[in-house]
């Protein structure tokens, strides 16, 4: 579930860069949060998928 959300956010972030439509930076904040959560889970050794 978390992995799916992270992938969707990355895709939306890339689309935002390409189209210059980023919802006022909101998607960038969500992307950073998703990456931090994934990194914390990896560091703790939890299974991502």
Backbone torsions as a table, in degrees:
resi	resn	phi	psi	omega
1	UNK	NA	-50.0	-180.0
2	UNK	-64.2	-39.9	-179.9
3	UNK	-63.1	-41.3	179.0
4	UNK	-62.7	-44.2	178.9
5	UNK	-62.7	-41.2	179.4
6	UNK	-62.9	-43.0	179.5
7	UNK	-64.6	-43.2	178.9
8	UNK	-62.2	-42.4	179.1
9	UNK	-64.7	-38.9	178.0
10	UNK	-64.2	-42.6	178.4
11	UNK	-63.0	-45.6	179.1
12	UNK	-63.7	-36.3	179.1
13	UNK	-65.2	-44.3	178.4
14	UNK	-64.4	-40.0	176.1
15	UNK	-62.9	-37.7	178.6
16	UNK	-64.5	-37.6	178.1
17	UNK	-67.9	-43.2	-177.4
18	UNK	-67.0	-41.3	-174.4
19	UNK	-98.1	-2.9	-177.9
20	UNK	58.9	30.6	178.3
21	UNK	-120.6	102.5	-171.2
22	UNK	-121.7	12.5	-179.3
23	UNK	55.8	39.9	177.4
24	UNK	68.5	29.4	178.2
25	UNK	85.9	-1.3	-177.3
26	UNK	-61.2	-42.2	-178.4
27	UNK	-66.3	-30.5	178.4
28	UNK	-68.0	-38.9	177.2
29	UNK	-64.0	-43.7	179.0
30	UNK	-63.6	-39.5	179.4
31	UNK	-63.6	-44.0	179.0
32	UNK	-62.5	-41.8	178.2
33	UNK	-62.7	-43.4	-179.6
34	UNK	-63.2	-42.0	179.6
35	UNK	-65.6	-40.7	178.6
36	UNK	-62.6	-43.3	-179.8
37	UNK	-64.1	-43.2	179.1
38	UNK	-63.5	-43.5	179.2
39	UNK	-63.1	-40.8	178.5
40	UNK	-62.5	-41.6	179.2
41	UNK	-66.2	-38.1	178.3
42	UNK	-66.7	-42.6	-179.8
43	UNK	-64.4	-38.8	178.9
44	UNK	-73.8	-14.9	179.0
45	UNK	86.1	17.0	178.8
46	UNK	-79.9	153.6	179.0
47	UNK	-75.6	129.0	-177.0
48	UNK	-80.4	-48.2	-178.3
49	UNK	-82.8	NA	NA
